[in-house]
C-alpha cells in the first residue's frame, strides 16, 4: 500500500530498506523523493490518510509545514519523503544499509 501510493503520486527513486533483525524501530524503511516541497507535502498527506484508512491508526508525522523532509512513522514501516537536495545531503540509504545495498523497489515491492 505504501509503495503503491508513492508510485501513484510519482515519487522518484524509491528505495526500501529491510530493517527486520537489524533494528527494533521498524521492519522496513522507505526513502523516496518528490520534485518539490509541494509534491512532498502532497504525497505525505495522501499517504497518511491511506494509512489511517487501512489501519485505523494515525501515524506520527514530522516535517509537514516545510515539507523538505517529511517523516511518517507507521509502526512497522517508516517513510522518509525528501526534496532531492535534502535527500542527497542526509543520504539515509547509506547510513541504514548495514553493508547491504538498499533495494530500489517497484509498486509491487515488499513494503
C-alpha positions, 0 to 999 in steps of 0.5 A: 500500500505504501509503495503503491501510493508513492508510485501513484503520486510519482515519487522518484527513486524509491528505495526500501530498506529491510530493517527486520533483525537489524533494528527494533524501530521498524521492519522496513524503511522507505526513502523516496523523493518528490520534485518539490516541497509541494509534491512532498507535502502532497504525497505525505498527506495522501499517504497518511490518510491511506494509512489511517484508512487501512489501519485505523491508526494515525501515524506520527508525522514530522516535517509537514509545514516545510515539507523538505523532509517529511517523516511518517512513522507507521509502526512497522514501516517508516517513510522518509519523503525528501526534496532531492537536495535534502535527500542527497545531503542526509543520504539515509540509504547509506547510513541504514544499509548495514553493508547491504545495498538498499533495494530500489523497489517497484509498486509491487515491492515488499513494503 
